[in-house]
């Protein structure tokens, strides 16, 4: 941070009298001082140590002049930000403009008025200090913006990944519901086929049983031996029982396949598509909040679905509900 006690000033002048005057006054003001008697020497000095300001004489008979020295300073990224104040006996407006064009921040004419020189030095050191502070603040702000941007980018990526995973799970939930319906239809078809086969077998068996029963009944009227009749009757009773049971089965098969039979095979068919989705998410250990966010529902709606599911499936607690879900869904 440049102030009058800490700032270092490079004096560039080939006139010893000017140097002595400036050195005495600036030293008294407790500035740090560096001295160079030519433009080339000044360029070499700033490579070793970068001053906070340069007071640069324009006319130096040996080597490059002050304007060229300033131009080279401004062309170097390491020194271009050092403020340069020209000191010159030249009072022409063109010289002043030229000095400002090559990068000088001010132009003081000789003979030098020390109070004016000190005022201008302090003014430009203050400006330099403000520029450095602004640059530092900008750098800090850019770092904060970059850090925040990185956090937001990470959060966006995390949420995008989370939404993608949720979408995959939701698609899986819905495909499971479709698969459940498909399997149920297959089960119904299997049972229907089994019923048709059994019905056909019974149709084939019943006429034979009726014929046997009629033959036995006909024989009993022609037999006089009571013991033989008793034995024949004993043999006929199981046959009659079988026939009665087969008739009951036939009557049962003639009834339509009831919905309760299907629901007994898979009780989850009692649920709506959305209720099955909620149940599968419960089976995957999703909380009420998670389910609400995934299905775009309120927490109260999710709790209502849980209650309806429990009522339809006849379960009393979450443990039973989870067990049922794992049995039929997962």
LOLUMVEX-986222 format. One record per atom (N, C-alpha, C): residue in one letter; x, y, z negated. Coordinates in steps of 0.02 Angstrom, whole numbers, padded with zeros to 5 digits, always signed. Example, Ala and Ser with C-alpha at 12.3 -4.5 7.8 and 13.67 -1.06 7.14 Angstrom:
<rs>
A+00660-00284-00390/A+00615-00225-00390/A+00660-00165-00390/S+00642-00112-00354/S+00684-00053-00357/S+00645+00002-00394/
</rs>
This chain:
<rs>
X+00043-00059+00000/X+00000+00000+00000/X+00045+00062+00000/X+00039+00103+00050/X+00083+00160+00057/X+00058+00219+00017/X+00100+00245-00028/X+00088+00309-00061/X+00155+00344-00067/X+00158+00405-00096/X+00220+00444-00095/X+00276+00414-00137/X+00261+00370-00182/X+00313+00339-00223/X+00339+00274-00193/X+00300+00246-00148/X+00319+00180-00122/X+00335+00182-00047/X+00307+00230-00011/X+00316+00231+00062/X+00389+00243+00080/X+00410+00207+00133/X+00478+00215+00159/X+00474+00250+00226/X+00517+00301+00234/X+00515+00342+00295/X+00582+00336+00331/X+00580+00324+00396/X+00641+00323+00438/X+00650+00391+00471/X+00708+00423+00458/X+00724+00488+00488/X+00770+00475+00548/X+00751+00500+00606/X+00791+00490+00667/X+00808+00560+00695/X+00871+00580+00686/X+00893+00646+00709/X+00969+00645+00715/X+00995+00677+00769/X+01068+00678+00777/X+01099+00741+00747/X+01057+00785+00718/X+01082+00847+00687/X+01089+00836+00612/X+01151+00835+00586/X+01161+00823+00514/X+01125+00873+00469/X+01121+00935+00492/X+01089+00986+00449/X+01015+00971+00440/X+00982+00950+00495/X+00911+00931+00490/X+00902+00869+00445/X+00947+00822+00454/X+00943+00761+00413/X+00951+00776+00339/X+01002+00818+00324/X+01014+00834+00253/X+00955+00868+00222/X+00925+00915+00259/X+00867+00951+00233/X+00810+00903+00218/X+00795+00861+00266/X+00739+00814+00257/X+00754+00762+00203/X+00816+00738+00201/X+00833+00687+00151/X+00824+00716+00081/X+00850+00778+00070/X+00844+00808+00003/X+00772+00816-00017/X+00730+00843+00027/X+00661+00856+00010/X+00621+00791-00001/X+00632+00744+00043/X+00593+00681+00037/X+00617+00640-00022/X+00681+00642-00035/X+00707+00605-00093/X+00678+00635-00157/X+00672+00701-00157/X+00642+00735-00215/X+00570+00714-00225/X+00537+00700-00171/X+00467+00677-00175/X+00462+00601-00187/X+00519+00569-00198/X+00524+00499-00216/X+00500+00451-00161/X+00511+00471-00098/X+00499+00424-00043/X+00561+00380-00035/X+00551+00320-00009/X+00607+00279+00012/X+00631+00304+00080/X+00697+00306+00091/X+00723+00337+00151/X+00769+00289+00190/X+00763+00294+00257/X+00809+00261+00303/X+00830+00314+00354/X+00893+00309+00379/X+00920+00361+00424/X+00948+00328+00486/X+00935+00359+00545/X+00964+00338+00609/X+00980+00401+00648/X+01038+00400+00684/X+01060+00460+00721/X+01049+00454+00796/X+01016+00401+00818/X+01001+00393+00889/X+00939+00348+00897/X+00911+00352+00957/X+00853+00310+00970/X+00869+00236+00968/X+00926+00217+00997/X+00946+00147+00996/X+00956+00122+00925/X+00988+00165+00884/X+01000+00146+00814/X+00933+00137+00777/X+00885+00181+00792/X+00819+00175+00760/X+00786+00109+00778/X+00791+00091+00842/X+00760+00028+00864/X+00792-00032+00830/X+00856-00029+00818/X+00890-00084+00782/X+00869-00086+00709/X+00863-00026+00678/X+00846-00024+00606/X+00776-00053+00593/X+00729-00038+00636/X+00661-00062+00623/X+00655-00138+00631/X+00703-00170+00667/X+00703-00242+00672/X+00720-00275+00605/X+00760-00240+00564/X+00782-00266+00500/X+00730-00251+00446/X+00704-00190+00446/X+00656-00171+00395/X+00605-00123+00426/X+00542-00137+00418/X+00490-00096+00449/X+00469-00040+00401/X+00481+00023+00420/X+00461+00079+00377/X+00387+00093+00381/X+00362+00134+00335/X+00291+00154+00336/X+00279+00212+00384/X+00332+00249+00402/X+00325+00306+00447/X+00392+00322+00477/X+00390+00353+00537/X+00452+00374+00570/X+00447+00448+00588/X+00498+00487+00565/X+00504+00557+00587/X+00557+00557+00642/X+00537+00575+00703/X+00579+00563+00762/X+00592+00628+00800/X+00656+00644+00805/X+00676+00703+00844/X+00667+00688+00918/X+00645+00738+00957/X+00634+00728+01028/X+00699+00730+01068/X+00740+00783+01057/X+00801+00792+01095/X+00860+00763+01059/X+00888+00709+01086/X+00949+00679+01059/X+00996+00667+01118/X+01052+00706+01123/X+01095+00704+01183/X+01124+00635+01197/X+01136+00596+01146/X+01167+00530+01157/X+01112+00477+01161/X+01113+00441+01217/X+01065+00386+01226/X+00996+00410+01244/X+00946+00369+01227/X+00877+00384+01245/X+00849+00439+01200/X+00800+00476+01227/X+00770+00530+01187/X+00714+00502+01144/X+00682+00547+01107/X+00630+00527+01061/X+00568+00498+01096/X+00551+00528+01154/X+00492+00502+01189/X+00502+00428+01210/X+00560+00412+01238/X+00573+00344+01259/X+00577+00297+01199/X+00609+00323+01145/X+00612+00282+01084/X+00542+00264+01059/X+00498+00313+01059/X+00429+00301+01037/X+00394+00252+01084/X+00403+00260+01149/X+00371+00215+01197/X+00391+00142+01184/X+00456+00132+01170/X+00480+00063+01157/X+00452+00037+01091/X+00447+00081+01042/X+00418+00060+00978/X+00345+00037+00987/X+00308+00074+01027/X+00237+00058+01037/X+00228-00003+01082/X+00280-00020+01121/X+00275-00079+01164/X+00289-00143+01127/X+00316-00137+01067/X+00334-00196+01027/X+00277-00210+00977/X+00246-00269+00979/X+00190-00284+00933/X+00210-00278+00859/X+00275-00288+00843/X+00296-00284+00773/X+00301-00213+00748/X+00307-00163+00793/X+00319-00093+00771/X+00267-00044+00798/X+00222-00066+00839/X+00177-00019+00872/X+00129+00016+00824/X+00117-00013+00765/X+00069+00018+00719/X+00102+00067+00671/X+00169+00074+00674/X+00203+00122+00630/X+00189+00193+00655/X+00161+00237+00613/X+00148+00305+00636/X+00214+00343+00649/X+00215+00380+00706/X+00274+00419+00726/X+00255+00493+00730/X+00294+00535+00693/X+00285+00607+00696/X+00346+00636+00732/X+00333+00672+00787/X+00388+00703+00824/X+00410+00768+00790/X+00477+00779+00789/X+00507+00841+00766/X+00545+00871+00826/X+00527+00933+00846/X+00559+00960+00906/X+00558+01036+00906/X+00611+01063+00938/X+00613+01136+00949/X+00573+01155+01011/X+00552+01105+01049/X+00512+01118+01108/X+00441+01135+01088/X+00420+01193+01113/X+00352+01216+01094/X+00303+01214+01152/X+00325+01190+01208/X+00281+01188+01267/X+00224+01138+01255/X+00166+01158+01280/X+00106+01115+01272/X+00115+01048+01306/X+00149+01048+01364/X+00160+00984+01399/X+00201+00936+01358/X+00250+00962+01320/X+00290+00918+01277/X+00248+00888+01222/X+00204+00929+01194/X+00160+00904+01141/X+00115+00847+01168/X+00085+00861+01226/X+00040+00812+01256/X+00078+00747+01273/X+00139+00756+01299/X+00178+00697+01317/X+00194+00655+01255/X+00211+00690+01200/X+00226+00654+01138/X+00166+00614+01113/X+00106+00643+01119/X+00046+00607+01098/X+00029+00549+01145/X+00043+00559+01211/X+00029+00506+01259/X+00073+00444+01249/X+00135+00455+01228/X+00180+00397+01219/X+00169+00363+01151/X+00125+00390+01109/X+00107+00355+01048/X+00117+00393+00983/X+00141+00455+00985/X+00149+00493+00923/X+00083+00512+00892/X+00082+00517+00825/X+00021+00537+00791/X+00020+00612+00776/X+00078+00644+00780/X+00082+00716+00765/X+00145+00744+00797/X+00148+00811+00799/X+00204+00845+00832/X+00218+00909+00792/X+00276+00911+00759/X+00295+00969+00718/X+00353+01006+00751/X+00346+01071+00760/X+00398+01110+00794/X+00449+01137+00743/X+00511+01143+00768/X+00565+01173+00727/X+00567+01248+00740/X+00592+01287+00692/X+00620+01265+00628/X+00565+01236+00583/X+00584+01186+00543/X+00536+01149+00502/X+00517+01189+00440/X+00452+01187+00426/X+00427+01214+00363/X+00413+01154+00318/X+00454+01146+00265/X+00452+01085+00225/X+00382+01071+00197/X+00348+01122+00174/X+00281+01111+00146/X+00234+01082+00198/X+00241+01107+00260/X+00199+01081+00314/X+00218+01009+00330/X+00284+00995+00331/X+00306+00927+00346/X+00279+00879+00293/X+00285+00897+00230/X+00261+00853+00175/X+00185+00843+00180/X+00149+00896+00196/X+00076+00890+00202/X+00057+00842+00258/X+00091+00849+00315/X+00075+00805+00371/X+00096+00732+00355/X+00152+00724+00322/X+00173+00656+00304/X+00121+00623+00260/X+00099+00660+00208/X+00050+00631+00162/X-00017+00616+00197/X-00036+00662+00242/X-00098+00651+00278/X-00096+00587+00320/X-00042+00579+00356/X-00038+00520+00400/X-00024+00456+00361/X+00010+00462+00304/X+00018+00402+00261/X-00049+00381+00232/X-00090+00431+00215/X-00157+00415+00189/X-00199+00381+00244/X-00194+00409+00304/X-00231+00378+00360/X-00206+00307+00372/X-00140+00300+00369/X-00111+00233+00378/X-00135+00185+00324/X-00136+00209+00263/X-00161+00168+00208/X-00234+00147+00219/X-00275+00195+00243/X-00345+00180+00256/X-00352+00130+00313/X-00310+00137+00364/X-00311+00089+00420/X-00293+00019+00397/X-00242+00015+00355/X-00222-00051+00329/X-00276-00081+00285/X-00307-00038+00243/X-00360-00063+00200/X-00420-00087+00242/X-00435-00048+00295/X-00491-00067+00338/X-00475-00133+00374/X-00413-00139+00397/X-00393-00201+00431/X-00397-00261+00384/X-00376-00249+00322/X-00379-00303+00272/X-00451-00322+00257/X-00494-00270+00250/X-00565-00284+00237/X-00596-00321+00297/X-00577-00299+00357/X-00604-00333+00417/X-00581-00406+00419/X-00517-00416+00401/X-00491-00485+00402/X-00528-00528+00351/X-00539-00498+00291/X-00576-00535+00239/X-00647-00549+00262/X-00678-00499+00293/X-00747-00507+00317/X-00749-00561+00371/X-00701-00559+00416/X-00699-00610+00469/X-00689-00679+00440/X-00647-00683+00388/X-00636-00748+00355/X-00700-00772+00322/X-00736-00725+00289/X-00799-00744+00257/X-00851-00765+00309/X-00853-00727+00364/X-00900-00744+00418/X-00883-00812+00447/X-00817-00824+00458/X-00796-00888+00486/X-00814-00945+00438/X-00802-00933+00372/X-00817-00985+00323/X-00892-00999+00321/X-00931-00944+00322/X-01004-00952+00319/X-01029-00985+00383/X-00999-00965+00440/X-01019-00996+00503/X-01004-01071+00502/X-00946-01088+00474/X-00928-01159+00470/X-00978-01197+00425/X-00998-01164+00369/X-01047-01196+00325/X-01114-01205+00361/X-01135-01152+00397/X-01199-01157+00432/X-01195-01210+00487/X-01138-01212+00522/X-01130-01262+00575/X-01133-01333+00545/X-01099-01341+00488/X-01100-01407+00455/X-01171-01425+00432/X-01206-01373+00405/X-01274-01386+00382/X-01320-01403+00441/X-01311-01367+00496/X-01352-01381+00556/X-01338-01452+00581/X-01273-01470+00583/X-01256-01538+00605/X-01284-01591+00558/X-01281-01575+00492/X-01308-01623+00444/X-01383-01631+00452/X-01417-01574+00460/X-01489-01577+00468/X-01509-01610+00534/X-01470-01594+00586/X-01484-01625+00651/X-01476-01701+00646/X-01421-01722+00612/X-01411-01794+00603/X-01466-01824+00561/X-01485-01787+00507/X-01538-01813+00463/X-01604-01819+00501/X-01620-01766+00541/X-01682-01769+00580/X-01679-01825+00631/X-01620-01836+00660/X-01613-01891+00708/X-01625-01958+00674/X-01595-01966+00614/X-01604-02028+00577/X-01676-02038+00556/X-01708-01981+00536/X-01778-01986+00517/X-01821-02005+00577/X-01804-01976+00636/X-01841-01993+00696/X-01834-02067+00713/X-01774-02094+00704/X-01762-02165+00718/X-01803-02208+00670/X-01803-02188+00605/X-01841-02226+00556/X-01915-02223+00571/X-01940-02163+00589/X-02011-02155+00602/X-02031-02198+00663/X-01987-02198+00713/X-02000-02240+00772/X-02001-02314+00753/X-01956-02333+00707/X-01954-02401+00683/X-02019-02418+00645/X-02042-02370+00603/X-02104-02380+00565/X-02162-02393+00613/X-02165-02351+00665/X-02221-02358+00711/X-02216-02422+00753/X-02155-02440+00771/X-02148-02502+00809/X-02165-02562+00766/X-02151-02557+00700/X-02169-02611+00654/X-02245-02618+00651/X-02281-02560+00651/X-02354-02563+00651/X-02380-02597+00714/X-02351-02579+00771/X-02372-02610+00834/X-02357-02685+00834/X-02298-02702+00807/X-02280-02773+00804/X-02327-02811+00758/X-02347-02779+00704/X-02393-02811+00657/X-02459-02826+00692/X-02484-02778+00731/X-02547-02790+00767/X-02540-02845+00818/X-02482-02846+00852/X-02470-02897+00902/X-02468-02967+00870/X-02432-02972+00814/X-02428-03036+00780/X-02496-03059+00755/X-02536-03011+00733/X-02603-03028+00709/X-02646-03056+00766/X-02641-03025+00825/X-02679-03051+00882/X-02656-03121+00900/X-02590-03132+00897/X-02564-03199+00911/X-02591-03249+00860/X-02594-03228+00797/X-02620-03272+00744/X-02693-03289+00758/X-02731-03239+00778/X-02802-03251+00793/X-02809-03301+00850/X-02769-03291+00902/X-02772-03337+00959/X-02755-03408+00939/X-02703-03414+00896/X-02684-03481+00872/X-02741-03513+00834/X-02773-03474+00791/X-02828-03503+00751/X-02888-03520+00795/X-02900-03478+00844/X-02955-03493+00889/X-02942-03558+00928/X-02881-03565+00951/X-02863-03627+00987/X-02868-03688+00942/X-02844-03679+00879/X-02849-03735+00832/X-02922-03754+00819/X-02965-03703+00814/X-03035-03717+00801/X-03067-03753+00861/X-03049-03731+00921/X-03076-03764+00980/X-03054-03837+00984/X-02991-03849+00968/X-02966-03918+00969/X-03002-03962+00918/X-03010-03933+00857/X-03044-03971+00805/X-03117-03983+00824/X-03148-03933+00852/X-03217-03939+00873/X-03225-03994+00925/X-03177-03997+00971/X-03180-04049+01023/X-03171-04118+00993/X-03124-04123+00946/X-03113-04188+00913/X-03176-04210+00876/X-03208-04163+00842/X-03269-04181+00806/X-03325-04202+00854/X-03329-04167+00910/X-03379-04186+00960/X-03367-04256+00987/X-03302-04272+00991/X-03285-04340+01015/X-03301-04393+00962/X-03290-04376+00898/X-03298-04425+00844/X-03371-04435+00826/X-03411-04382+00825/X-03479-04386+00800/X-03522-04437+00837/X-03522-04440+00904/X-03563-04492+00937/X-03545-04563+00916/X-03480-04575+00908/X-03459-04643+00886/X-03485-04658+00817/X-03481-04608+00773/X-03506-04619+00704/X-03582-04631+00704/X-03617-04594+00746/X-03690-04604+00749/X-03706-04674+00775/X-03668-04698+00824/X-03680-04764+00852/X-03667-04818+00799/X-03613-04811+00761/X-03597-04860+00708/X-03652-04859+00655/X-03675-04799+00636/X-03726-04795+00584/X-03791-04829+00608/X-03809-04816+00670/X-03870-04846+00697/X-03864-04922+00700/X-03807-04947+00720/X-03797-05019+00725/X-03803-05051+00656/X-03772-05016+00606/X-03775-05044+00537/X-03847-05044+00513/X-03884-04990+00528/X-03954-04986+00506/X-03996-05040+00539/X-03982-05052+00602/X-04017-05104+00638/X-04003-05174+00611/X-03943-05186+00590/X-03924-05251+00563/X-03957-05264+00496/X-03964-05212+00456/X-03992-05222+00388/X-04063-05249+00392/X-04099-05232+00445/X-04168-05257+00451/X-04172-05331+00471/X-04117-05360+00494/X-04117-05429+00518/X-04082-05476+00469/X-04056-05451+00414/X-04020-05493+00366/X-04064-05504+00305/X-04071-05569+00286/X-04112-05586+00228/X-04070-05594+00165/X-04006-05604+00173/X-03962-05616+00115/X-03952-05551+00078/X-03977-05549+00014/X-03973-05487-00025/X-03901-05467-00040/X-03859-05518-00055/X-03789-05502-00070/X-03754-05472-00010/X-03768-05498+00049/X-03737-05472+00110/X-03762-05402+00123/X-03828-05390+00110/X-03855-05323+00120/X-03822-05273+00073/X-03810-05296+00011/X-03778-05251-00038/X-03708-05232-00016/X-03672-05282+00009/X-03603-05269+00031/X-03604-05223+00093/X-03652-05233+00137/X-03656-05191+00196/X-03674-05119+00178/X-03717-05114+00128/X-03737-05046+00105/X-03677-05010+00074/X-03637-05049+00037/X-03577-05020+00005/X-03527-04996+00057/X-03524-05031+00112/X-03478-05011+00165/X-03505-04950+00203/X-03571-04945+00205/X-03601-04891+00244/X-03596-04824+00208/X-03597-04822+00141/X-03597-04758+00104/X-03537-04713+00120/X-03474-04738+00119/X-03418-04693+00138/X-03425-04666+00208/X-03452-04709+00252/X-03461-04686+00321/X-03512-04628+00324/X-03564-04634+00283/X-03614-04581+00281/X-03585-04517+00252/X-03542-04524+00202/X-03510-04465+00172/X-03464-04431+00222/X-03427-04471+00260/X-03382-04443+00311/X-03424-04406+00363/X-03478-04438+00382/X-03521-04408+00432/X-03550-04342+00408/X-03571-04340+00345/X-03599-04278+00317/X-03545-04223+00315/X-03485-04241+00295/X-03430-04191+00293/X-03413-04165+00363/X-03413-04210+00411/X-03398-04189+00479/X-03452-04143+00506/X-03515-04156+00486/X-03569-04112+00508/X-03560-04043+00478/X-03539-04040+00414/X-03527-03975+00382/X-03472-03937+00419/X-03418-03972+00436/X-03363-03941+00472/X-03385-03916+00540/X-03428-03955+00572/X-03453-03935+00637/X-03495-03871+00632/X-03538-03869+00581/X-03579-03809+00571/X-03535-03748+00556/X-03482-03759+00516/X-03436-03704+00499/X-03400-03679+00561/X-03380-03725+00605/X-03345-03705+00666/X-03391-03667+00713/X-03455-03680+00707/X-03503-03646+00752/X-03514-03573+00732/X-03493-03554+00670/X-03499-03485+00648/X-03442-03444+00678/X-03454-03378+00692/X-03400-03336+00719/X-03342-03330+00669/X-03282-03318+00694/X-03223-03309+00652/X-03229-03242+00616/X-03236-03244+00550/X-03250-03184+00512/X-03188-03140+00505/X-03200-03075+00498/X-03145-03027+00489/X-03106-03044+00426/X-03141-03067+00375/X-03107-03083+00312/X-03054-03136+00321/X-03065-03181+00368/X-03015-03232+00382/X-02950-03200+00407/X-02959-03151+00451/X-02900-03116+00478/X-02866-03076+00423/X-02904-03040+00385/X-02876-02999+00332/X-02841-03041+00279/X-02867-03101+00269/X-02835-03146+00222/X-02767-03169+00249/X-02764-03177+00315/X-02700-03197+00345/X-02649-03141+00339/X-02670-03078+00348/X-02625-03021+00341/X-02664-02963+00312/X-02659-02952+00246/X-02699-02899+00213/X-02681-02829+00236/X-02623-02820+00267/X-02603-02753+00288/X-02647-02728+00345/X-02685-02773+00377/X-02730-02750+00429/X-02788-02710+00400/X-02796-02711+00334/X-02846-02669+00303/X-02827-02595+00307/X-02763-02581+00319/X-02737-02513+00318/X-02742-02480+00386/X-02746-02414+00385/X-02742-02376+00447/X-02669-02372+00470/X-02658-02348+00532/X-02589-02343+00558/X-02547-02298+00513/X-02575-02241+00493/X-02537-02194+00450/X-02523-02225+00382/X-02572-02263+00355/X-02562-02295+00290/X-02506-02348+00295/X-02503-02384+00351/X-02449-02432+00359/X-02381-02397+00365/X-02380-02339+00399/X-02318-02300+00402/X-02294-02280+00332/X-02340-02255+00292/X-02323-02235+00224/X-02298-02295+00184/X-02332-02352+00192/X-02313-02412+00155/X-02243-02435+00175/X-02227-02433+00239/X-02160-02454+00261/X-02106-02408+00233/X-02121-02343+00231/X-02073-02296+00202/X-02064-02309+00127/X-02118-02326+00094/X-02113-02345+00023/X-02069-02406+00016/X-02077-02454+00061/X-02037-02515+00058/X-01963-02500+00070/X-01949-02445+00106/X-01879-02425+00118/X-01855-02376+00066/X-01891-02373+00009/X-01870-02334-00050/X-01870-02259-00038/X-01914-02235+00006/X-01921-02163+00015/X-01966-02135-00040/X-01946-02077-00066/X-01986-02044-00118/X-02045-02008-00087/X-02090-01984-00129/X-02148-01946-00104/X-02126-01885-00065/X-02074-01850-00091/X-02048-01791-00056/X-02020-01809+00012/X-01982-01864+00015/X-01952-01886+00079/X-02007-01903+00130/X-02057-01939+00107/X-02111-01959+00153/X-02149-01898+00178/X-02162-01851+00133/X-02197-01790+00152/X-02159-01751+00205/X-02092-01745+00195/X-02051-01709+00244/X-02049-01745+00311/X-02042-01811+00309/X-02035-01850+00370/X-02099-01850+00412/X-02157-01856+00378/X-02221-01861+00414/X-02257-01794+00418/X-02224-01740+00393/X-02253-01673+00394/X-02320-01671+00357/X-02319-01699+00297/X-02378-01700+00255/X-02363-01663+00189/X-02415-01647+00152/X-02405-01620+00085/X-02393-01678+00036/X-02362-01662-00020/X-02351-01714-00071/X-02418-01742-00096/X-02468-01699-00101/X-02533-01722-00125/X-02564-01771-00076/X-02555-01758-00011/X-02582-01804+00040/X-02547-01872+00036/X-02482-01871+00025/X-02444-01934+00019/X-02469-01973-00041/X-02479-01938-00097/X-02504-01972-00157/X-02574-02002-00144/X-02615-01966-00105/X-02682-01993-00088/X-02676-02056-00047/X-02630-02056+00001/X-02618-02117+00041/X-02595-02175-00003/X-02551-02161-00050/X-02528-02214-00095/X-02586-02244-00135/X-02630-02200-00158/X-02688-02224-00197/X-02734-02267-00152/X-02748-02243-00091/X-02791-02282-00046/X-02760-02350-00029/X-02695-02350-00017/X-02661-02413-00002/X-02668-02462-00060/X-02657-02437-00121/X-02662-02480-00180/X-02733-02508-00188/X-02783-02465-00174/X-02852-02487-00180/X-02869-02540-00127/X-02848-02529-00065/X-02865-02576-00011/X-02830-02643-00020/X-02769-02641-00047/X-02731-02703-00054/X-02742-02736-00123/X-02777-02701-00167/X-02793-02730-00232/X-02732-02738-00277/X-02686-02690-00275/X-02627-02693-00319/X-02633-02638-00371/X-02600-02648-00427/X-02608-02602-00484/X-02549-02556-00496/X-02490-02574-00470/X-02432-02532-00484/X-02384-02534-00423/X-02333-02491-00427/X-02286-02485-00372/X-02246-02548-00361/X-02233-02586-00414/X-02195-02647-00408/X-02232-02698-00365/X-02297-02706-00378/X-02337-02752-00337/X-02343-02727-00265/X-02351-02661-00258/X-02356-02632-00192/X-02293-02644-00152/X-02235-02635-00184/X-02171-02645-00150/X-02162-02719-00131/X-02182-02763-00176/X-02176-02835-00161/X-02219-02854-00101/X-02278-02826-00098/X-02323-02841-00041/X-02295-02813+00024/X-02268-02753+00020/X-02238-02723+00080/X-02178-02764+00104/X-02137-02786+00059/X-02078-02825+00078/X-02099-02892+00108/X-02154-02918+00085/X-02177-02984+00110/X-02202-02979+00181/X-02240-02927+00197/X-02274-02924+00261/X-02243-02875+00312/X-02198-02830+00287/X-02172-02779+00333/X-02098-02787+00347/X-02058-02796+00296/X-01985-02792+00303/X-01957-02859+00324/
</rs>
